[in-house]
Amino acid sequence: MTTVQPPTRPRRDPGHAPRAPFSVVDEITRHCLDPHEPETVHIEVHLPEAPDPDRLRAAFTEALRRHPRILMREAPGPWYRRRYEWELTPHPDTADVVTFTAPGPDALPRARARALAEAPALSLSPPIRLEAVGSVLVLTVNHTALDGPACLRILATAAELYGGRDNAPATTAAPPRPDTHPQNPTPTPGWAPVARVAPGSARGRGNGLLVADLPVPRRPRGAPYTVNDQLMVATARMIADWNREHGAPPRPLRITMPVDDRSRGMDMPIGNGTRLVEVPYTPAELQESTDALLLRTADRTRALKALSRPQLGHGAALLTAPVVPVAVRAALTRGIRRAAAPWTSTTLLSNIGRVPYPLDFGDGAGRATAVWFSAPARMPRGLTVTTASTHGRLHLALRWSTALLGAQDGEHLRELFEKHLNSTASTGGSA
């Protein structure tokens, strides 16, 4: 009988291993890592049946090979180097990229907790792991290297390899940028401190998570605003209500919104490919009628999506220019981040929208019935809102820093979010 040995970590050979420089997002994130609040993206896919372990492991490993940019680890280098670099590898460094956990009452909550608390190592390729808990697939992504949409593309490839079903997206083209000018110009943020999420029942360090299944809000056919705008209004008013209940003085809100211009096909660039924009609100604007606030929000999000700018803005591009050693830039970046905390955006709303792939694993496992994402929720924001929709349902994830909020706070925030999302819906419209 032949014993199959697990793959061993390949010997590093800087002279032969292909390398790629860190992007701006990669480098800024790498500078500001905090072991108490790991930079992980959690993706949770629910299937009708549990997949076969051997087939799933083989399909996911082959999907990694077909998207070779994900097979990477941080390359070593001296302190005086000018760049961080990714070292591309021909295969995974570890046999534990795909693991299997027996289902049970606490199995899924424990897998979620691991996804929030234990980031895949940057020193081992790839910086992602997949844990199957019965019929649920839990992906944990190190956000220093990768984002959620890129990993969803890889999972779609794995689904097609596993089940032999076509998992191509409805459209492979990048979402078009609107070519419009806002009717209500976006106000200049100015130097006033931005509203922070008021503290609740904090319980130490780390991240907490709540997931919810809600109906996609309805809107009139031909409405000038999108579901994303409805989510933005619900998020802003949720935080305004929460802060008012906790005695925080009214201040301007700013909500960070990722924008993804990448193709969804097999040629999709793998890595951190979204750019971040900020949607501002004054306290007075949040008191407007819902219809007026939706139109104001739609004007702003259209204008921001149409802008051409670096991923994290011009300041971040300047900070990552390789003119001094990376260790010097790291210290400078951390100092600026601490100093700028009062002006950091209030929260982040990441709306994936309709999941672009069927995620159909074929006979024996089936097609995804729900997909949740959650983005890191480090301080000073301390709260992120992430949404995706599948089969007409909205899958909401609230993730928070436990230095700021507790589990009961998460439940109340969900209630506020649902109330304000319902207020944006039209009973006579179409989804």
N, C-alpha and C positions, 0 to 999 in steps of 0.2 A: 504494500500500500504506500502510495506517495503522499508525503506530508507537504501541504502547501504552506510556505513561509510567508508571513505578512511582509509587505514591502518595507525596506529599510530606508531611512532618510539618506538621500543621495549626498555624496561628498561635495562640499562647496568648491567650485573651481571658478573663481572670478574671471579667469581668462577665457572661459568658454560659455558660461551661463549668460543668456541674453538678459539685458537690463533695460528698465524703463524708469525715468525720473518720476518722483511723486508729483501728483497734480497739486494745485493750490489748496484744494479741499483736503487732500491727504495730508499735506504738510502741516496745515494749521491744526487739524485734528490731532496729528501725532505730537505736536508741541504741547498740547493741553490735556493729555491723557491723565485720568484720575482713577487709581485702582478701586476707589470706593464706589464710583459710578461709571462702570465700563461703557465705552461707546459701542453699543451693540444695536443692530436692527433685528427685531424679532418678526418672523413671518410664520403664520400658522394656517395650514391648508387642511380642511376637513374633507375626507373622501367617504363614499358610502361603505366601502369595505377596506379591510387592512391589506396592504400590498404584500406580495411575496418578498421575503428578505433578500434572497439571492438575486432575484430579478431587479429589485429596486437598487441594490448596491451596484450591480453591473450597469444599469441604465444611468445612474447618477454619475458614476465614474466616467462613463463614455461621454456624457454631456459636458463634464469638465474638460475632457480632451478636445471636444468640438468647439469649445470657447476657451482657447488656451490662455487668454489674458487673465483668467481667474486663477490659474495655477502659478501663484507667485508668493514670495516671502520677502521680508525686508532684508536687503543686502547689508552685510556688515561694512563698517567703514570707520576711519579715524575721526576723532572729535572735530578736527579742523576741516572736514569735508564740506563742500559747498552745497551738496544736495543729498537728500535721502533718495535711495533708489530701490525699486522692486527688482528682484531676481526671479526670472521666469524659470519654471521647472518642467520637465517632461511628464511628470506624474506626481500624485500626492506624496507628501513626505510621511504621512501617517496612515495607518489602517483604520483609524477611528473617525474618518470623515462622515461615515454613515453608521449609526448605531440604532439599536432596537430595544424598546422598553415595553414590558408587559403592561397591558391596560389594567387600570384599577381606579378606585375612588380618588386617590391623590396623585396618580401618575401624570396627568396633564398639568395640574397646577405646579407640580414639582418641575416639569420640563419648562414651563413658562418662567419659573423662578430662575432656573439655570440660564435661560436665554437672556435674562436681564442682568445676571450677576457674573457670568463667566464668558468673557470674550474669547473667541478662537485666537490662538497666539499668532502674532505677526511674524514670528521666526519660523513658522512651519507653513508649508503650502498645502492646500489653499486656506485662506483666512475665513473659512465658512464651515459649518457642520450641519448635518441633517440628522434629526432624531425622529424615528417613527414610534409613535405611542399608539398602538392599535391602528385605527384608521385615520389618525391625525399625524400630519407631517409638520414638525417644528424645525424651521431653519433659524440658525443663529449666525449673524453676519458681523464681522468686525468692521465697523463703519469707517475706520481709518482707511480701509482699502476699497470697500464696495458699498453700494446703496441697494435699497429694496428692489427697484425696477430691474436692475441688472441681474439680480439673483432670481427674480421671477422669470426672466428670459431663460435662464439656465434650467430652472425647474420645468418650464414648458418643453424644453428640449428633452429632458429626462422622461417626462410623461409620454412624449411621442415615441421615444426609444423603448419604453417599457411596454406600452400597449399597442403600438403600431397604428395609432389613430393620428389623423392630421391635427396638430396643435398650433397651426399658423394663426397669427393674430388677424382680426377682422381687417385691419389695414396695417401695412408695414411702414407707411410714411410717417414722418414726424408730425405731431400736431401742428397745424398752420398757425403762424403768429398773426394775430389780428392787426389789420392796417387801419387803425382808427385813432382819433384824438379824443381824450376825455372831455366830456361836457363840464364836469366839475373837477378842476385841477386838483391834483393831490397836494394837500397842505405840506409845507416844509416842516420837518419834525422840530427844528430849533434845538435849543439847549435845555429845555425843561426835562427833568427826569421822567422816564417812561413808567407807566403803571407796572407794578410787580404783582404777581398772584399773592394775595394775602395768606399768611401762614395759617394752617389748620392744626390738626393733631399730629404733629411731626413725631416720628419714631426712629430716629437714628439715621444711618447712611444706607444708600442703595436706591433702587427704583421699585415702585409698586405699579400694578397693572390692573385695569378693568376692561373687559371686552363686552360689547353689547350688540345685539342684532335688532336693527330698526328698519322700518319701511323707508325706501328712498323718498325724499320729499317731493310732492307733486308741484307742478308749476304750469301756468297757462301755456298752451301751444303758441310758439313764436315769441315767448317772453324774452326781453332783452337781457336777462340775467341767466346764469347757469346754476346747476346744482352746487358747484364749487362756491359761487357767491352766496347761496343760501347757507352753506356750511360756515362760511366766513362770518356772516351776520350772527349765526347761532353761537359761534365760538366767542365773538366779541361781547355779546350780551350775556353769555354765561359768566365770563370773567367779571364784567361790570357788576352783575348781580352778586356774585360771590364776594367781591371786594366791598360792596356796599353793606352786605350782611355782616362783614367782619370789621367794619368801622374804618376802612382805608379811605383816605381822601381821594376824590375823583382826579384822575390824571389822564393824559393822552395814552391811548393803547397803540401798540404796534404789533402786528402779527406777521411773522415770517412765513412765506409761502414758497415752497420749492417749485420750480418750473423745469420741465424736462422736454428738451427739443430733439431727443434722439429717435432714430428709427426703432421700430419694434421687431424687425425681422432678425434673421440670423446674423446680419451684419451690425447689430446694435453694439456700440462701444461698451465694453464691460469695465466697470470701475465706479467712481463717484462722478456722475455725469449731469447732475441737476445744478441749476444756478438758483440762488436765493434772492428773493425780493421781499420788501416789507410793505404791508398794507396798513396805513395809519388811520386812526379814528380819534376825534376829539370827544370829550364827554358830552358835549351838546349834540353831536351827530348821533350818538347812541340813543338819544331821547326822541329822535325823529320817528315818523310813522315807518312801519316795516317796509311798505312799498318804496318810500323815498330812500330808505337806507339800502335796500337791495339795488336800486338804480345807481346810487352813489358808489356802492361797492363794485358793481359791474363796470362802471367807468374806470375805476382805479385799477382793477385787476386786468382789464384789457390793455390799458396803457402800460402797465408794468410788464406784462407778458411780451409786449411789442418792443421793449427796450433791448438794445444790444449792449451787454456789459459783462465784465468778468464774473466768474461763478460766485465769488463772495464780495464783489465790488473792487474798486480800484485800490483801496487801502490794503486789502489782503494781498492783491497782486504785488504791491510794492513791498510788503513785509516778506514775501517769499522769493524776492529777486535774489539770485545766488551771487551776491557781491561780498558777503562776509560769511564766515563759517556757520554751518547750520546750528551749532550749539549757541552761538550768539543770537541768532534770530529766534531760537526757541525761548531764551530768557526774555528777550524783548517782547515777543508775542504774549507770553504769560503775564508780563507786567501790564501791557496794554489791556489785556482781557480783564484783569482785576480792576484797573482804573476805569474802564468803560462799562462796568457792570450796571450802573444806574441808567445807562442809555441803551442797554441790550434790549432786544424786542421782548414783549411781554410773554409771548408763547409762540409755538410753531404749529401751524395747521398743514399737514401733508395729506392731500387728497389724491389717491391713486386713480380715482374714477372707476369706470367699469373695468374690471380685470380684463386685459386685452386678449388673454389666451384661454382656450377651453379648459386647460389642465385636466385633460381626459386621459386617464391611465388605462382605459380599455376594460375588457372583461376581467372580472375578478377584483377590481379596485374601483373603477368607475370615474365619474367626472366630479370635480370639486363642487361642493355645495356651499362652502363659505371660505373666505380668505381674509385673515386679519393681518395687519402690519402694526408695529409700534416703533417709534423713533426714540432715540435717547432723550432723557429728560433731566439733564444736569442743571444744577444751579448756575447762573442766577435765574434762568427761566423757571425751571423746576416743574414744568408741565408741558406735555405735547399732546396734540390731538391728531390722530391718524385715521383715515377712512378709506374704504374700498367698497365697491358694490359688485355683487354676484347674484344673478337670477332675480333682479329686482329688489334685493335686500341690501341695506346699508350696514356694513360691518365696521363698527366704531371701536377704536382702542384709545383709552385715556391712560397715559403713563406719566408718573410723577416721581419726583425726588422725595424719598421718605424723610429727608431733612426738612421738608416743607409741609407735606400732606400725609394723611393716613388713609386707610381703606374706607372708613366711613365718609371721609371727605370726597373720595373718588365717587362713591355712590351718589352723593348730593350733587356733585358737578355733572354727573350723567343726567340726573333729573332736570337740572337747569338747562343743559344742552338740548335734551329732548323737547322740553317745553318751548324753547326758542326756535328750534328747528321746525316744530309743528306750526309755529306762528308764521313761518315763511311759506307754508304749503297752501295751495289752492285746491279746494275739493273738486272743482270742475275741470282741472287741468290734466295734462298728461305727464308721465314721469320722464 
